[in-house]
Amino acid sequence: MTCCISCRPNVPMPESIEHTYVQPISSEAQIHESNALAVKISGELSEPGGVAVRYWSDDGPKLESSPSFISGTTYELTIFRLRANTFYEYQILAISDSGYREVSDVKSFLTGRLPEALERARFKVINGHSSYPLTFLEFRQKTFYGLVAIDSDGYVVWYYEAPEGHEPYVMDQRANGNIVLLDGAFGVVAYGLAEITPLGDEVARLDDVCPPNGPMHHEVTLMDDGRVMYLSRAIEYWGDGIDDIPQEGDTLGIWDPVRGSNEIVWNIFDHISPSDRTSPDSDSTLPEQFMWGGCNRDHAVQDWSHGNSIHINADGTVLVSLRHLDQIVKLSSDFEEVLWRLGGPGGQFEFPQKSDRFYHQHSAAELPNGNIILFDNGNNRPAVEGGEYSRALELQLDMSDQTVRKVWEYRQSPDLFADCCSNVVRLDNGHSLLVFGMSEGDVCCRTFTIVEVDDSGEVTWHVEHMSEGKFSQYRVVPAKSIMNESEIP
């Protein structure tokens, strides 16, 4: 038995027009062989048309998959955003050319178990709800290397487990749900870049110059035209001409997965001298510091600039965060000029309030109003400026007199100090999502704090994440869907 639902409720069909309805004939649900939180729905329609799945559980949202249109009568769809060990009910929606939908009887399935490391991980919601339905984060520890997504209630609703020896480090998501990621090794060097489907199938790859010890690091971000911008590294010698020391500096590359092209478009050594440096960080070498050291992992190379984020602005200009310089630089859209340098040695702006300065920052981005938002880790912050603590920080730049001032900040109470990792993202509704990605204590039981706050600093979502043996949490990424599924009333 089926019922008819119009895409325009309560609007009767004109009697003078004949319509052919696509009917759902059959359906079957099966957990995907490679992922306990992906379910294949297959079956038959009465004739070619569109098909979607509506699915729900007692405790979660009611969801509907993005419609697929088939030329035959058999279909197979995969649905995502499911909780583990959970009973779901579902219906098939057969979609006719007119837009009318025939809805099948209700059927059911039970999802599978998470991998052991994810079962043991904790995402404890202290209070509130997230503005975005999903939050992606990388998950790197000895028993599981990959990516996960949690929902507003702290449930893992999607995961990707990387092949052995590979460690996804950062990611960005395409409109079709595909994920572009940095395919890292040991957290500091790389195999290259990869694009995967939500099921984890690889559809494109760019091998680094010397995998698995390649120089790609810390960032991938999608461009409007579908290409991928990423951070990489180069080595040049610097010194007095007699005892020159190899310096590791940042470069930007652009990869086109469609054409298969790849190009380094910017090199820091062409614009900034290694004489602009901080101590001891710009002088750090292996094995104490996370760095590249060249394809042979040369322990004499100094980790001079240590870039950790890229942000492409609306006008095509680019912000690059240089952690070991305590500096953010803005590049022209053609990569020919450094338009300005903010903070650190060689910075062009004055801070009338010294406490507005930032140290060892992550995730710098330009907002629509021109302000800069960043995660200020606070490493080596002078005591007169408050000492070592971490915060989300928004700065306003005055180009006329080359000054900068704080217009907003968020500090946890009591203060947290995340000496590594972490990020902040300004959401469409004006809220900010951030993670304090490092905490004190033994690696067995570190807690990573994820919060969403409004512009007044009120916490609207607070999650404490703990996973035994997890060293750090590099970044969180807000998202609206896994594969364009949507919530329905």
Beta strands, then each sheet from edge to edge (+ up, - down):
strand 1: 3-5
strand 2: 24-32
strand 3: 35-45
strand 4: 49-56
strand 5: 63-64
strand 6: 68-70
strand 7: 74-79
strand 8: 87-95
strand 9: 101-103
strand 10: 107-110
strand 11: 122-128
strand 12: 134-141
strand 13: 144-151
strand 14: 156-161
strand 15: 167-173
strand 16: 179-185
strand 17: 189-196
strand 18: 202-207
strand 19: 220-222
strand 20: 228-238
strand 21: 245-256
strand 22: 261-267
strand 23: 302-303
strand 24: 307-312
strand 25: 318-322
strand 26: 327-331
strand 27: 338-342
strand 28: 362-366
strand 29: 372-376
strand 30: 391-398
strand 31: 403-410
strand 32: 423-426
strand 33: 432-436
strand 34: 447-453
strand 35: 459-466
strand 36: 476-479
strand 37: 486-487
sheet 1: 1+ 9- 8+ 4- 5+ 37-
sheet 2: 1+ 9- 8+ 10-
sheet 3: 1+ 9- 8+ 4- 6+
sheet 4: 2+ 3- 7+
sheet 5: 11+ 35- 34+ 33- 32+
sheet 6: 14+ 13- 12+ 36-
sheet 7: 15+ 16- 17+ 18-
sheet 8: 19+ 20- 21+ 22-
sheet 9: 19+ 20- 21+ 23+
sheet 10: 24+ 25- 26+ 27-
sheet 11: 28+ 29- 30+ 31-
end
